[in-house]
Amino acid sequence: MLDDVRDKHMAKLKIAMDKLHRDVFTRSDKKTRVKFANLAEGDFVLVGTVVQRPTKLALQWRGSQQVVRVITDHVMETQELVPPYGLSTHHAYRMKMYHEGGREVTEDLIEHIAFGNGGFHVERLEEPRVAANGRYDVRVKWLGLDAEESSCEPVDNFLEDIPVVLRKWCAAHKDEDHDADMMANLGLP
C-alpha cells in the first residue's frame, strides 16, 4: 500500500517536472528566436535612441542614416546623411531598415532627415533670447502658419529634434554676439 502511494506521488511529480521543463524550454526558445534586421553596408536605416519618459524608457526612431561599416553581425557603424555627417555605432536591435542601399540620396530624403518626423516643421529660426530661467529660447516661424503664430521655444528642444537645422542656423549667425553666447553655452562650434 505504501508503494502504491509513493508510485502515485512520483508519477505526479514527474508530470509536474515535465511541465516545468517544457515551460523553461519555451521561454528560452523565445529568447533565441529574437530576429535582428538583416542589414548590409550601404543600407539606409532608422536608428532608435533612448528617450526618458516620466514613467519608462522609450525609443525614438531617427534617420535616415547609412550603414558604412559592418563591425560584427549585429553591430554596425552608421553615418548621418546631412552635415555634420557624424558617425555612430549601433546594435542591430536599435536599427530598422529604411530602404536598401544602392539607391541615391535625393533632396526629398535629405529634407525629411533635416526636419524630422514631427507634425510641425520649422520655416526659419529667428532671434534668440535669454528666458527668465536663464536658458536660451529662439523665436520660430512655423511652416504653414502665420507670422503671428510664431513662438519662442527652448533651444535645447531644437538641439534634440532638428540638430541639422539648428547647426546651419548657428553657423550662419556665429558672428552675432548674442548668438555666439548661446552657441558657446550649448557647446556648438
Stockholm file with secondary structure:
# STOCKHOLM 1.0

chainA/1-189         MLDDVRDKHMAKLKIAMDKLHRDVFTRSDKKTRVKFANLAEGDFVLVGTVVQRPTKLALQWRGSQQVVRVITDHVMETQELVPPYGLSTHHAYRMKMYHEGGREVTEDLIEHIAFGNGGFHVERLEEPRVAANGRYDVRVKWLGLDAEESSCEPVDNFLEDIPVVLRKWCAAHKDEDHDADMMANLGLP
#=GR chainA/1-189 SS CHHHHHHHHHHHHHHHHHHHHHHHHHHHHHHHTCCCCCCCTTCEEEEEEEEECSSSEEEEEEEEEEEEEECSSSEEEEEESSTTCCEEEEEGGGEEEEECTTSCCCHHHHHHHHHCSCSSCEEEEEEEEECTTSCEEEEEEETTSCGGGCEEEEHHHHHHHCHHHHHHHHHHTTTSHHHHHHHHHHTCC
#=GC SS_cons         CHHHHHHHHHHHHHHHHHHHHHHHHHHHHHHHTCCCCCCCTTCEEEEEEEEECSSSEEEEEEEEEEEEEECSSSEEEEEESSTTCCEEEEEGGGEEEEECTTSCCCHHHHHHHHHCSCSSCEEEEEEEEECTTSCEEEEEEETTSCGGGCEEEEHHHHHHHCHHHHHHHHHHTTTSHHHHHHHHHHTCC
//
